[in-house]
Amino acid sequence: MQAWAKDQKIGLSKISFMGDPAGIFTKSLDMEMTDPGPPSVGIIGRCKRFALHAVDGEIKHVAISEGPNDPAGDGNPTATLAEAMINSIKG
């Protein structure tokens, strides 16, 4: 995660990248991808593509990018991209 943060140049911003190698956080948020596609190619316990806005531990907004025949949201990730999240936060 540190290498990714460095690559993304987040520096000392308010952004934090965190890993979840055992999937504990993923499962507690019910964000584990259950589509049979990823496991069929050896990807077990993959997390859905999601963005979460929380303030002082209170979840304010959750967005998930997934669609029919696109469980990973690769075809249309817009719901979880920065612009959509910023618009959500602004209200």
C-alpha positions as CSV (number, residue, x, y, z in Angstrom):
1,M,0.0,0.0,0.0
2,Q,2.9,2.4,0.7
3,A,4.2,1.9,-2.9
4,W,0.8,2.6,-4.3
5,A,0.4,5.7,-2.2
6,K,3.9,6.9,-3.4
7,D,2.9,6.1,-7.0
8,Q,-0.3,8.1,-6.6
9,K,1.6,11.0,-4.9
10,I,-0.7,11.3,-2.0
11,G,2.2,12.5,0.2
12,L,0.9,13.9,3.5
13,S,-2.6,14.5,2.4
14,K,-5.7,13.4,4.2
15,I,-6.0,10.3,2.0
16,S,-5.1,7.0,3.5
17,F,-4.5,3.7,1.6
18,M,-5.1,0.6,3.7
19,G,-4.7,-3.0,2.8
20,D,-7.2,-5.8,3.8
21,P,-5.2,-9.0,3.1
22,A,-7.5,-11.2,5.1
23,G,-10.7,-9.5,3.9
24,I,-12.0,-8.7,7.4
25,F,-12.9,-5.1,6.5
26,T,-14.3,-6.2,3.1
27,K,-16.6,-8.8,4.7
28,S,-17.7,-6.6,7.5
29,L,-18.9,-4.1,5.0
30,D,-20.5,-6.8,2.9
31,M,-18.4,-5.8,-0.1
32,E,-17.0,-9.2,-1.0
33,M,-17.7,-9.9,-4.7
34,T,-19.9,-13.0,-4.9
35,D,-20.0,-13.2,-8.7
36,P,-18.5,-16.5,-9.8
37,G,-16.3,-14.8,-12.4
38,P,-13.3,-13.9,-10.3
39,P,-13.0,-17.2,-8.4
40,S,-13.2,-19.0,-11.8
41,V,-9.8,-17.5,-12.7
42,G,-8.3,-17.8,-9.2
43,I,-9.3,-14.5,-7.6
44,I,-10.8,-15.5,-4.3
45,G,-12.4,-13.0,-1.9
46,R,-12.1,-10.0,-4.2
47,C,-13.5,-6.7,-2.9
48,K,-16.2,-4.9,-4.9
49,R,-15.1,-1.6,-6.4
50,F,-16.6,0.9,-3.9
51,A,-16.0,4.3,-2.4
52,L,-17.0,5.2,1.1
53,H,-17.2,8.7,2.7
54,A,-17.1,8.6,6.5
55,V,-16.8,11.4,9.1
56,D,-15.7,10.6,12.6
57,G,-16.7,6.9,12.1
58,E,-20.1,7.7,10.7
59,I,-20.7,6.5,7.1
60,K,-22.2,9.3,5.1
61,H,-22.2,7.8,1.6
62,V,-21.3,4.5,-0.1
63,A,-21.0,4.0,-3.8
64,I,-20.5,0.7,-5.6
65,S,-19.5,0.3,-9.2
66,E,-20.9,-2.9,-10.6
67,G,-23.4,-3.8,-13.2
68,P,-25.0,-6.7,-15.1
69,N,-22.2,-8.8,-16.6
70,D,-19.7,-6.4,-15.0
71,P,-19.3,-7.4,-11.3
72,A,-16.0,-5.5,-11.0
73,G,-17.4,-2.3,-12.4
74,D,-14.6,-2.1,-14.9
75,G,-16.9,-1.0,-17.7
76,N,-18.4,1.9,-15.8
77,P,-16.6,2.8,-12.6
78,T,-18.0,6.4,-12.5
79,A,-20.0,6.0,-9.3
80,T,-16.8,5.4,-7.4
81,L,-14.6,8.0,-9.0
82,A,-13.6,11.2,-7.4
83,E,-16.0,13.5,-9.3
84,A,-19.0,11.4,-8.1
85,M,-17.8,11.2,-4.6
86,I,-17.1,15.0,-4.4
87,N,-20.6,15.7,-5.8
88,S,-22.1,13.4,-3.1
89,I,-20.1,15.1,-0.4
90,K,-21.2,18.5,-1.6
91,G,-24.8,17.3,-1.5
